[in-house]
Amino acid sequence: MHDHPEGHEGGARLEAEGEVATARIALAGGDLEHAARHLEDALARDPALPETHEAMAEFAARVGGAEAALTYFAPEERAFIGTVAARGHLCAVAGHWDEAVGLLAQCAGHEPQRPWLEVAWLRRPDIAELVAPDTVARAAARVAPQLPDPVEEERRGPLLPLLDLVRASAARHPDHTMLLWCGSTLARRMGGSEEAVGWARRSYELEPSHPAAVMLGYALRSAGRPEEALEVWQVEVARDPCDLDLYVDVAELLGSLGRPAEGVAWAERALAADPSHPKAGPAAHALRHAVQPDLRHLVALADHLRAEPGHGYAADLLGRLSQGTPWLNWIPGGNEAVVSLLHQALGQSVPADAGLTLTVSALEPPSALLALRAAYPNAVTEIQSVPEPDLRTAPRPVEVALWAYEGTTARPAVRPPSPEAAEAVRRLAWHGWPHLVAAYDDAVALSGLDAEDLLGVLVHPPAPREDELGRALAAQAPDLWIRCVQVWACLGLAHHRSDEPWAVSRRRALLVDVLDNAEDWVCEAAALAIVATAWTDPAVRKDAAELVGRRLLDALEARRTRVVTLTWSLCHLALATPELIPQVAALATDVLRTIDAEDVGGAAETGEAAGRE
């Protein structure tokens, strides 16, 4: 089924009114085919517009009744949703109630958020007498799987007519087992957990079918009775061991009950029966991670997703397990002293044109000072010291230095990006993603940009987007916006000439160059891009572990004699790197434990600074 692109509510209604007006003109002129097409379009634009239904009645009267009108809305192999809805309404007028309900259920299943079911004839007090219980069951079964579990309360309105029909039909046919378990599915997703339990249990008691057992378990789980659900499902698997999806359901439920090791065994049973099962492998990886949290289980999920990109379940699990972890799911902000003072000034609503003077105990990464100048162009920073090892010096020779220093003042050493490249990164940049594979995949949109432009974006970041979230970042966290831009620019570099073998590729050379630049946020951005590449390409993993691990060791060596504000972030980046050398992983873990114990800045070490106007 296909539909019109959905516009905003007011615009859709205006468009539907226009279609109705055009349909009436065509009808008055005797052009019945065109009138029918415009009525279809009106329904597709706004299913609940009263004028459309009035015009449908006028059309039916003009052609000799609803039966005759149906010939103008014939079903097609690839049906247009407006045609399906129009035919459904005419079937109701003609008394073909089962077909009418089935057709509107098709529409509601395709677009459950729209008011396809909000029609007067579905509210008839005798509707349950007119529609066969089999039809009601199939309608519920068509719509329910397309819904979130549960549907948010404020979004349930368009679907209530169907739930009410199920209730009326179940009251009239209390022994219709399929209606009861299909209705249970819909009631559960619509927030009626106890009603769902009651219907599914009665269906199971009347006829202990496999679908009834499965739906009873779902209803019990949704009602907060997981142990009962587990018992029902385990009994059913013993009775009918063929449904491998149910093995995965049992595995997941055991995991939620704090018994992940038992869950792994169930997932492995499903895998043994069908190694290609789309859910068993991902479930096993997720449950193994619950038994023993380890990055390799998440990378195994990423590998599954790479091999089977259509398996949305694996993507969901990877997103869920990445949630809240720095760099796996979100970009952490800067923790420099300059950034802390920047946030204080913004929090106190200091005007952007204020003449701030900041005294910083030690030189900090240039991007932190760039973030300060983005918010306060007139700010003056006084640097009291440049401790050794000098952060202005790159740990290794680089082909392109991104910053040039005049004393303690850093200036961009590469040209600004083209306006087109800056806008492309600006459009894409944001501070989070479902998981690293998604971030890497999204960045392919930047693959066609010139590498010099992407390097330029790192030190000449575009302004935040002119939308609500962009304005919020500009006002509250300009440092985070700059970090976002730098990360996405480096993710773009990760796609540069992607046909070249990684080891000898230009993209590797560019990212390693940025990683090994003088100490700055751009080093973190490059590390993230290398890590993301390793998540998507096993051939990159050993090299990525060596590169990111080496940059972390550089920071830890410098940290012996001075503050390195990148330490916390680089530790997390290292721990996000597949196949990291165990000794480096242990070192990163110990350093993070020390930083957390010191409770410096809540998450990371910072320097000292003072500010005044």
RADA-V422752 format. One record per helix or strand. SS is the DSSP state (h for helix, s for strand). FROM is the first residue (numbers start at 0). TO is the last residue. If there is no record, write none. Layout:
ss: <SS/SS>
from: <FROM/FROM>
to: <TO/TO>
This chain:
ss: <s/h/h/h/h/s/h/h/h/h/h/h/h/h/h/h/h/h/h/h/h/h/s/s/h/s/h/s/s/s/h/s/h/h/h/h/h/h/h/h/h/h/s>
from: <1/8/31/49/65/79/80/96/119/126/132/152/156/176/192/209/225/243/259/279/294/311/325/329/336/356/365/379/402/408/418/431/435/450/467/477/501/505/520/537/566/581/608>
to: <1/27/44/62/69/79/93/109/122/129/143/154/171/188/205/221/238/255/272/290/306/321/325/329/346/359/374/382/405/411/427/431/445/458/475/492/503/514/535/557/574/597/611>
